Each structure stands twice: as structure tokens, then as C-alpha cells.
Amino acid sequence: MLESRNHVILPEEKAWRALFDGIERFVLGTVQPQRVT
């Protein structure tokens, strides 16, 4: 039953993580290009 709950939560969680990760990378790359490896 826990797996079913995780399956319901995961897609949305993954989407938010990917979205924030993309924003963070964009901001860090724009504001601090020297830190990008």
C-alpha cells in the first residue's frame, strides 16, 4: 500500500524537483558562471 501512495506522489514530486533544479541551475549559471563546472 505504501508503494501505491509513493506512485501517486512521485510524479508530482519529480516534476517540482526537476523544475526547481532547472531554475537553480539557470540562476547559478547566470549570476555565478564561474561556479558552473
C-alpha positions in Angstrom: 0.0 0.0 0.0 2.9 2.3 0.7 4.1 1.8 -2.9 0.8 2.9 -4.2 1.0 6.1 -2.2 4.5 6.7 -3.5 3.4 6.2 -7.1 0.8 8.8 -6.6 3.2 11.3 -5.0 6.3 10.6 -7.1 5.3 12.1 -10.5 4.4 15.5 -9.0 7.4 15.5 -6.7 9.7 14.6 -9.6 8.2 17.5 -11.6 8.8 20.0 -8.9 12.3 18.8 -8.2 13.2 19.0 -11.9 11.6 22.4 -12.2 13.5 23.9 -9.2 16.7 22.1 -10.3 16.4 23.8 -13.7 15.7 27.2 -12.1 18.6 26.8 -9.6 21.0 25.8 -12.4 19.8 28.8 -14.6 20.2 31.2 -11.7 23.6 29.9 -10.6 24.8 29.8 -14.2 23.6 33.4 -14.8 24.7 35.0 -11.6 27.8 32.9 -10.9 29.1 31.5 -14.2 32.5 30.8 -12.6 30.9 28.1 -10.2 29.5 26.1 -13.1 31.6 23.0 -13.8 
